[in-house]
Amino acid sequence: MKSEIQAAKEEKIPQFPMDVAIPYVMIFYATQFAENLKFDDKFLEMGFSAEHFGFLTAKQQKLLKPIKGEFDRETNADGEDAFIQLNIDDNFFNSVSSIAVSIDKMFSMREVMKGNPKAKPVLEMLTTSTVGAVLPVFVEEYGHNKKIDLVGTPSHEFFNDGVPGSKMTGIYMDKNGNWKLQVNVAF
C-alpha cells in the first residue's frame, strides 16, 4: 500500500513545502504579541517591550528613558533586500535592570550563610574584634567582639541615598556605539 506522499508524487500533485509555511506562521504569532506593527512596501516592522507585556510597574517605567531606534541598512552590499533585522535598544536591558533595582529588599550575609555548616567558622570570625586587628579604631567605636553583618541590596533608591545623582544599574550605549555596563550595589 502506497503512502499518501508517494501517491501524490506519482500523480504530480504539487506539495506545499513546510519550509515556506514556517516563516508565515512565525509572523502570524509574532504579530499577536507585538506592541506596534508597521507595514511598508517591502518590510514588516514589529515593536515589543516589557511594558507592553505588563512586566513593569509604574515606578519601574519611570526609570526608563525614551529611545528612538532605527534600522541600519535595508540592503546588503550586493543590493539584496534584508531578510530580517533585529533592533535591540538600551531599554531592553534597562527594563530587566529596572525590575532588579526596584527590589527594596536587603540581603544579609549572615542569613544567607547560616544554613551552610562550612560557613560557621566564617560567621564566627565576622566580628568587630577581627576587623579591629587591622583597624583598631573600629573596636573603639563599635565595641569589642560584636557581630558584624554585610548587607547588600540591588535597590537604586538605597544606592542613590549614598551616592546622589548616580546612574541606575544597566547597560548604556555611548555616542560611539560602545556598550557600557554599570552595576550599583549598596553595602
C-alpha positions in Angstrom: 0.0 0.0 0.0 1.4 3.4 -1.0 1.7 6.3 1.3 -0.2 9.5 0.5 3.1 11.3 -0.2 4.2 8.6 -2.7 0.8 8.6 -4.3 0.9 12.4 -4.6 4.3 12.3 -6.2 3.2 9.8 -8.8 0.1 11.9 -9.6 2.3 15.0 -9.7 0.1 16.9 -7.2 2.0 20.0 -6.1 3.0 19.8 -2.5 3.2 22.9 -0.3 6.7 22.7 1.3 6.8 23.2 5.0 9.9 25.5 4.9 7.8 28.1 3.1 5.0 28.0 5.6 7.1 28.3 8.8 8.0 32.0 8.3 4.4 32.9 7.8 3.3 31.0 10.9 6.1 32.7 12.9 5.0 36.1 11.6 1.4 35.4 12.5 2.2 34.5 16.1 4.7 37.3 16.5 2.1 39.9 15.4 -0.2 38.7 18.2 2.4 39.7 20.8 3.7 42.9 19.1 3.1 46.3 20.7 3.1 48.0 17.3 3.0 46.9 13.7 4.1 48.9 10.6 3.6 47.6 7.1 5.5 49.4 4.3 6.3 48.4 0.7 8.9 45.8 1.5 9.1 45.3 5.2 7.0 44.5 8.3 8.2 46.2 11.4 7.1 44.9 14.8 7.9 46.5 18.2 8.0 44.7 21.5 8.6 46.0 25.1 8.4 44.7 28.6 5.9 47.5 29.4 3.5 46.1 26.7 3.6 42.7 28.3 2.8 44.2 31.7 6.1 43.3 33.3 6.9 46.8 34.6 5.2 48.7 37.4 4.7 52.5 37.1 7.7 53.0 39.4 9.9 50.8 37.1 8.6 52.6 33.9 9.8 55.9 35.3 13.3 54.6 35.4 13.4 54.1 31.6 14.2 56.8 29.1 12.5 57.2 25.7 14.7 55.9 22.9 14.2 56.4 19.1 15.7 53.4 17.3 16.2 53.0 13.5 17.2 50.1 11.4 20.7 50.2 9.9 20.5 49.1 6.3 17.7 47.6 4.3 20.0 46.2 1.6 23.4 44.5 1.6 26.5 45.4 -0.5 25.1 43.4 -3.4 21.8 45.3 -3.3 19.8 42.4 -2.0 17.0 43.2 0.5 17.5 42.3 4.1 15.6 39.2 5.2 15.4 40.2 8.9 16.8 42.9 11.2 16.7 42.9 14.9 17.0 46.3 16.7 17.6 45.9 20.5 18.0 49.2 22.3 19.1 50.2 25.8 15.7 49.9 27.2 15.6 46.1 26.6 18.4 45.7 29.1 17.3 48.6 31.3 13.8 47.1 31.6 15.3 44.0 33.1 17.6 46.1 35.3 14.7 48.3 36.4 12.9 45.2 37.8 16.1 44.3 39.7 16.8 47.8 41.0 13.3 48.3 42.3 13.7 45.4 44.7 13.7 47.3 48.0 15.0 44.3 50.0 18.3 43.9 51.8 20.1 40.6 51.6 22.1 39.7 54.8 25.3 37.6 54.5 24.6 36.0 57.9 21.1 35.0 56.8 22.3 33.6 53.5 25.2 31.6 55.1 23.6 30.4 58.3 22.3 27.2 56.7 25.7 26.1 55.5 27.8 24.3 58.1 31.0 25.1 56.3 30.3 28.8 56.7 30.1 28.6 60.5 33.9 29.5 61.0 33.5 32.5 58.7 30.4 33.7 60.6 32.2 33.3 64.0 35.1 35.5 62.7 32.7 38.2 61.4 33.1 40.4 64.5 34.4 43.8 65.4 37.5 42.2 67.0 38.5 40.6 63.7 38.2 43.9 61.9 39.9 45.6 64.9 43.0 43.6 64.3 43.5 45.7 61.2 41.6 48.8 62.2 41.8 49.3 66.0 39.6 52.4 65.7 36.8 50.1 64.6 36.8 48.3 68.0 37.0 51.6 69.9 33.9 53.0 68.1 31.7 49.9 68.0 32.9 47.8 70.9 34.8 44.5 71.4 33.6 41.2 69.9 30.3 42.5 68.4 28.8 40.7 65.4 29.1 42.3 62.0 26.8 41.6 59.1 27.3 42.5 55.5 24.1 43.5 53.8 23.6 44.2 50.1 20.7 45.4 48.0 20.2 46.0 44.3 17.8 48.9 45.1 18.7 52.1 43.2 16.8 54.1 45.8 19.1 52.9 48.6 22.2 53.4 46.4 21.1 56.8 45.4 20.8 57.8 49.0 24.6 57.1 49.5 25.7 58.3 46.0 23.3 61.1 44.9 22.9 61.6 41.2 24.2 58.1 40.2 23.1 56.4 37.1 20.9 53.4 37.5 22.3 49.9 37.1 22.0 48.9 33.5 23.7 48.8 30.1 24.3 52.1 28.4 25.4 52.9 24.9 27.7 55.9 24.4 27.7 58.2 21.3 30.3 55.9 19.6 28.1 52.8 19.9 30.2 51.3 22.8 28.2 49.4 25.4 28.9 50.1 29.0 27.7 48.0 31.9 27.1 49.8 35.2 26.3 47.8 38.3 25.5 49.5 41.6 25.2 47.5 44.8 24.8 49.2 48.2 26.5 47.6 51.2 
